[in-house]
Amino acid sequence: MFLIILLALLPSIILGSRSSNQVLGQVRYPCSHCRQNSFHVIVLARSWFTLYFIPLIPLGKSFSARCNLCGYREGISEAQVKVWFPEAQGVPAGSAKTAQQWVDEGNAHAQAQRYEQALSAYEQAILLNPNFPGNYYQKGVALIALSRYEEALVALDQAIRLAPQVPAAYHQKGIALDALGQAAEAQAAREQAQQLARR
């Protein structure tokens, strides 16, 4: 009986599929949802037929764009992506890096003041681990360095939603709000950071 069950399960163990996402970069254009002239993260998604968990045959690929302001995601054509990123034709089937490795790479770029590259690395980390608040915090800090304050607020608010007791995110939020001329909100964010730091 055990042998029959094992033989029945064998195809599902050996054969399967695998998908991966990769951030190609960011492009600024008017969002079809919020109508703001915002930056969009362009993502390549691929799927593969696997044998013994090894990807062998490509099953398909698709491209999407996510607005950094409102979070709206929509599909886009490969032809459009090739206009923005001509090198995308040879993009490999995904990265073998872990989310933490992407964060480490982003931190290295940020320390060298290569903030666009840092931002792309943090986006990769978010794709792999969308529920870790530190990824959104690092993204927010990079966006502040790029003077993209509204997008920074979106990232920092997500970090706060996931980890409301961490004062650093409120502090950075205060910096972004100050840059946007929202003095009262910035002061409230700083006071919240101070209260949490005293606990």
N, C-alpha and C positions, 0 to 999 in steps of 0.2 A: 504493500500500500504506500509506504514511504517513497519507494522508488518511482511509483506512478506519479505521485505529487511532485517529486523533484523534476521528473521529465516534463511535466506540464508547465512548471515554472521556469524551466531552463531558457526558453526563448526570451522571456521578459527580462531575465537576468543578463543575457548576453547582448540582446538587441535593445536599442533605445534611441533617444534623441537628446540633444543638448542645445541650449541656446546661450547666447552671450550678447552683452551690450557694450558699446564702446563710444565714448564721447569723441567726436571729431573736432569740435571747437565751438565757437560762439559767433553768431551773426546778429547784427542789429537791423531790425526792420519793424514796421508797424504790426502789432499783434492783431490777429483777426477777431480776438475775443474782447480784450480790454481796450483796443484801439490806441494803445500807447506805443511810441517808438522805442521799443525795448530790445534788450539783448535776448537771444534765444539760444538755448543749448541744443546742438544738433547731435543726434544719437543714431548710430548704426546698430541695428539688431540683426543677428544671424542665427539660424538654426541648422543643426547638422544631424545626420543619421550616424549613430555610434554602434560600434561592435566592441564588446568588452570595454565599454566606456571610452573608447578611442574614436574621435570624430573622423569619419571617412568620407561621407557624401554630403555636400551642401544641399539643404532642403529649401532654402530661400533666405532672402534678406529684405529688410524694410528700413526706412528712415523716418525719423520723427523730429519735431522741433518743440521745445518746451520754453514758454515765456518765463523769464526770470522775475517778472513783476507779479503776474496773476497765476502762474503755474499751469496755464492752459497748454495742453499737448495736442498736436495734430500731426497727421502723416504728411510727408512731403515726398516729392518725386526724386528718383535717383539723378535725373538730368539736372534738377536744380542744385542738388548737393554737389555734383561735379563742377558746376559753375563756381560755387563757393570754395570747394576743396578738390581741386583736380587730382590730388594724390589719393583721394578716397577710393579710387578704383583698385588700388593695391593694398587696401587696409586688411590686415590679418583678421582671423576669425575671433578676435577678442584677446584680452590680456590675461596672462597667467598670474598677474600680481594680485595680492590680497588687498583688502580695503586699507589695512594699516600701512602696507607698502606704498599705496597711493598717497596716503596722508604724509608719510615720511618724505616722499618725493615732493609733495606740495610744500612742506615746511622748508625743504632745502631751497626750492625756488623762491619762496617768500623771503628767506634770510638773505638771498642774493638779489632781492628786489625785482625778481622776475614774476610779477604778480599775475600776469595773464596765464603763464604756464602753471603757476600755483593754483589758480582758479580751476583750470582744466583738470588738474590732478585731484582736487577736492571733489569735483563733479564725478569723477570716476569712483572715488570712495563712496559717495552718496548712492551711486547706482548699485554698488555691491552691498552697502550696509545703510539702507535708508532710514533706519530707526536709531542711529547713533547720533546724539546731539552734538558731539565734538566736530563731526564732519560739517555740520551747518555753521557752527561757530567759526571754524577756520575759513569757510567760504565767505562768511560775513566780514571777517577781518580783511581778507584779500580784496573784497569789493570796496571796502572803505579806502584801502590803499589806492584803488583805481578811481576813487571819487564817484563811485556808482552807489550813492547812498540809499536810494529807494530800494534797490535790489538787496543791499546789505540788510536793511530792516526786515525784508521778507525772510532772509536766511536766519537772522538772529532771532526773530519771533518763532521760527520753527525750532531752533535750538532751545529756546525758553519753554516752548510747549512740551518738549521732550524731557527737559531737565530744569524745572522752574526754580530750583534752589541754588543754582550756580550763579554767583555774582558777576563773573567776568562777562557773560553775555549781556547783562543789563548795562554794564559799564560801556561796552562797545556800542550798544544801542544808543546810549546817551551821546556818544561821539557822532554817530550818524544823524541823530535828531538835531544836534547843534548845527551840523553842517547844512541841514535843510532849513534852518531858521526857526525850528520849533523849540524854543527855549524852555517853556514850561514843561513839555513832555520830556525833554532831555534832563531837566532837573529831577523830575520824578523817577526817571530810570536810574540816575546816579544815586538818589536816596535809597532806592530799592536795593541797589548793589551794596551800598554801605550797610544797610540793615542785615542783609544776608551774610556779609563778611563778618559781622560782629557775633553771629550765632555760633 
